[in-house]
Amino acid sequence: MVISVKALVAGGDTAAQGCIVYDKLCAELQASNTVTVDFTGIMNITSSFANTAFVPLLDHFSFDAIKARLVIQGANRQISSMLRDRMSKENAKNNLAA
C-alpha cells in the first residue's frame, strides 16, 4: 500500500495534517505488511507534523516493526532527518521509561 501525503493533506506543517496522515498510516499498518509513505510534492515537515503523524505509531508497534514495515519515499533530506530523529529520540525515551 502506498500513502501519498500530498493526496491526503496540503503540506506537512500542522499537527492537524499529521493526524490525518497518522489515521491512514496506522490503519494501513494494522491491515497490511508493508506501507510506503510517499512525500513527493512535500518540501518540508514540522516537528508538530512528525510528532502527530509518526511518533504515536510507537504506541501500537515496536520500533523494529515500524522500521521493517514502513518505507519512506520521495522525501528530501530535511524530511528524512526529521522523521529519523523524532522516531529515534522517542524510542530511546520509551526504552528508558520501561
Summary of the structure (lengths in Angstrom):
residues: 98
radius of gyration: 12.4
end to end distance: 32.2
largest distance: 38.1
contacts: 294
relative contact order: 0.19
helix: 62%
strand: 13%
